[in-house]
């Protein structure tokens, strides 16, 4: 009994001293020191542990030992570009779920300045521009984000994301440079944007792991002062805990010009799919601090862009998957550009140039990009399956199940009715919006950042044929004349068209007119150039106009108001036309084409189609086969440009959230040649076989 009591007494004494020792340790130990993870220190061999575990840090994303580390654990980025502004908000979650099913852990997205500030001081962060809600959704779905806030983004987006009103500022700004006037505007924009995203940085509990500085700057310039200014600005708003990064083409010249040496900014690379990635990743290391260069292709191209008049760009599924395997098999990271392309709704498509600025190539409305998740969200395709197989081999956790494709519906033929000629609606334009000048002004100078601007002047007729010369027009001009003395009820007569590539001269017909002849030049902005040395791409008539060798003076500039993604004009021609459903017999007679003028004058056409049951509302495509060129609006939403006569895109995508149970209204502005039967079809599939272009598979 005594021995037992002695053991108990000794135990109590031992516990007492242990308790005193523990209290003393806690009194002097750092309060927030993380406790060691027994599983991480004892379940792996030292070599394995060196590669995959570090000292545990709560909510941290870092670069060390040429690797990414998330919360102290080795991490590989398997990501993809997906742009919130090319997808209806109602479909954001649907597309992100499909991204996760592919096996991606990260998405990368641009932030287009022009979407969020379409006019100086007018800020838009609602609807398709609701970036905060998008980031919250990514966080909810446990998807990390690489944010690319520009201020220049490229991305086949109008003016590379710059607001077109920057082009109207005098003296002209030097975009993408250390020009103080330009930097003041960037400071103001980032001063609005970056505080909005700061709460969503990974260290603050959000999904954003990295923020990009500019975009492929090495392909454009070498203004290091500009890049350093952006870094300082970003650090001021976001702090020192976030990784800043640059993206540049994987050549020494591009990296020399576009990167910032040292460890302040992480340099990433992109390169042609199919190139051997590892020599390029070795070059990447030269432009990062020692130990700070995890191999990352921040734009791994799954497809390519398509311009009007080209073949639809496609790349092989197995070829693309094999190229990704070469990166992932050696612990490299990659971001698929694009994982899901979406749509250039409204007037926001970009454009490229060739050898000079007249070699102009606007992008089609679809931004499908031949990505593994199609424009309409389809994943039942060879490329998605091939890439998923590769990603699954290099992912420890099992991948989520793949959702089925969303249903599509063809609602059949839609009979259209001509409801107005464009020229008939000009009286509805607010006279205060009409600008007068001795010489033509650019579209941006009169506040028209997209769409159309009508230039009006007049001249005295001659017995002989007159010759009109417009040396510089961006991008496409349709020319009309009208003699008022002959018939006050007549509309302008189409004479011909001029564009950036064509001859700039146009013969005006002989006209016996007792009064001066009115000259109308309708100019379409087909999309600001978004890449290369010609991004200073003003639109409209950009030179003097010559008639028989003499300068024609005295011009009126009349803006034509239309919906864009983030703007609804005060006077909306589309709305007025859509509600002109009941047209009198006399009006119908007036709207009939006169002989010889059937396909020449821009006109609005309206049609209605019905969805009987709410469960029949599905994605659809509007087929414009047999029509000419124009824009289309469904239920007051601008679904984009059509141009089947040039191709390759025949059908425009209409997401189901645009549609409604009951009556749906389609309004189009046809610029050239309507289908004689005035019929358009709603079908259940895309089509890229129009014009002289055909789809073809190539290897970039």
Protein Blocks (a to p, Z undefined) as FASTA:
>chain_A
ZZmmmmmmmmmmmmmmmmmmmmmmmmmmcfklccddfklmmmpcfklmmmmgccddehia
ddeehiaceehiacddddddddfklccfklmmmmmmmmmmnopabdcddddfklmmmbgh
iacfehjllmklmmmmmmmnopacdddebjangjopghhhpafklmmpccdddehiabfk
lmmmmmmmmmmmmmmmmmmpmklopabfbdcehjhkllmmccfklmmmmmmmmmmmnojm
bccdddddfbfklmmmmpcedjkbccdddddehiafklmmmmmmmmpcehiaccddfbdc
fbdcddehiacddddfklmmmmmmmmmmnopacddddfblbjaehjlbccdddfbmklcc
dddfblnlopabdfkopabdfklmmmmmmmmmmcfbacdddddddddddebjaddddfbd
fklmmmmpcfklpccdfbdcdfklnopaghjadddddddddfbdcddddfbacfbdcddd
ddfklomkbccddfbdcdfklcfbdcddddddfbdcddddddddebiafedjklmccedj
fbdcdeehiacehiaddddddddfkbccfbdfklmmmmmmbccfklmmmmpccehilmmc
ccddddddddfbfklgccddddfehiabdcddeehiafbjcdfknombfbdcddfklpce
hjdddddddfklgcfklpacddfbdcdfehjbdcdddeZZ
